[in-house]
Amino acid sequence: EWDRWLLMGLIGIAVGMLGFLTHQIIDCLIKLKWDLVENYLKDGNFHVTWMCVLGSGLAMILVSSSSVLFFCPAGSPSGLPEIIGYLNGTSIQHLFNIKTFLGTFVSCVLAVASGLFCGPEGPMIHLGAIMGCGLSQLQSDTLGIRLPFFTRFRNSADKRSFITAGAGAGIASVLRAPVGGLLFTLEEVSSSWDIRLAWQTFFCCLTATFTTDLLSSSLYGLVYRGHFGFFEVEKRILFWDLLDMSVLAFIPTILLGVLGGLLGALFVSLNLKINKLRMQLFNSIPKSSLRKISKLLETVLILVMIYILFVTLRHMRTNALHSFVRDPFNVLYLFLCPAAAALLVENGKQGITYLFKRGTPGEFGYASLCTTLAFYFILSCWTAGSAVASGLVIPMLYTGALYGRIIGLILVSIFGVQTNKYGAWIDPGLFAAIGAASFFSGVSRLTISLTVIMVSMFS
């Protein structure tokens, strides 16, 4: 079995490198986009700022959506349902070819960087599965390649095993949770399982996570410290110390669990209705080319609405203090807009970091959190299923963190800001993390693997 373990390790390394590359490209594109408009923003030139941000975002989303619609139709929208269907016996054409890989990768990084309310997790599962298929079979009909190595794995059973491992490595790489990746494939992806495959999938997930962390930390050390290989552990860990919990903490935790189930069911139901309406609308268009252009225009419309919200709030944030000096009764500028702009303008990962931050009970108010929750819930629900390669993990964590922090603020209003260790659990950041897990579970119906993923993220 040495060759099987070797292939699992190679798949893990390849998926880990892909995860690192995905994160780096997304971060660079986001930084480039906002650096481009920062000078106009400081000068207060609202119209030029809006046009620059909208132009760069539209360019990204047009390429992203075109990659899915015209280059690789099998990559729309996240790839996870297709992977689950394939591993459970459904044959889907062009699901694992190189065109689907390239189109999904390009669409994913550009969709996330453009500012859509989505994340790279679903496409990374698809990309990991494609790498698991390609590296294990060592053949490509598109490229006309058929290497004479590992030929004994060219059967449907082994192919599915490597695809399962690649999918788990994809989610493990993007969330830095090897055990969570294993349990995710066991709980959500595959219906055929054995203990040998479990150990090999875990090895693949562990290798992918290690590779992503190694490359990320090494690059961070090289760029910011001048030393290649310097590990900046503090950059990712959010909770250092364990909290002494009170029995009273179970009351808001149970409430968050119920809210997660109700809002998760609402999210799924609303998304199904939107997708049903989307299918009816697009299927009523007779010509295939016009149908694809209509799907492309839908993603443009979503992005335009998001950018109108983004730039307007950021402009209001810039002028909030001056507006308050001129008009002390304009509480919208002073109280709502600065915090809401900070939450909505930043990318999803950064916004979640703000919400999870402990020791900041006065960072965000009720109005800004409720407003952001309403906008984010509706727009992320609309985005899911549109013609771009995108994932739902970031929107799920973000939405849950918003209402979790609202519950935390209610507790602070009741008990006050606590400075002793017995009241340290009354913290909006802590309940934001619990809320994020509750909404994630309510939408995805995951339990054990989600718990492990959340623990891996905060330890």
Buried (B, 14 or more C-beta within 10 A) or exposed (E): EEEBEEBBBBBBBBBBBBBBBBBBBBBEBBEEBBEBBEEBBEEEBBEBBBBBBBBBBBEBBBBBBBBBBEBBBBBBBBBBEBBBEBBEEEEEEBBBBBBBBBBBBBBBBBBBBBBBBBBBBBBBBBBBBBBBBBBBBBBBEEEEEEEEEBEEBEEEEBBBBBBBBBBBBBBBBBBBBBBBBBBBBBBBBBEEBEEEBBEBBBBBBBBBBBBBBBBBBBBBBEEEEEEEEBEEEEEEEBBEEEEEEEEEBEEBBEBBBEBBBEBBEBBBEBBEEBBEEBEEEBEEBEEEEEBBBBBBEBBBEBBBBBBEBBBBBBBBBBBBEEBBEEEEEBEBBBBBBBBBBBBBBBBBBEBBBBBBBBEBBEBBBBBBBBBBBEBBBBBBBBBBBBBBBBBBBBBBBBBBBBBBBBBBBBBBEEEEEBEEEEBBBBBBBBBBBBBBBBBBBBBBEBEEBBBBBBEBBBE
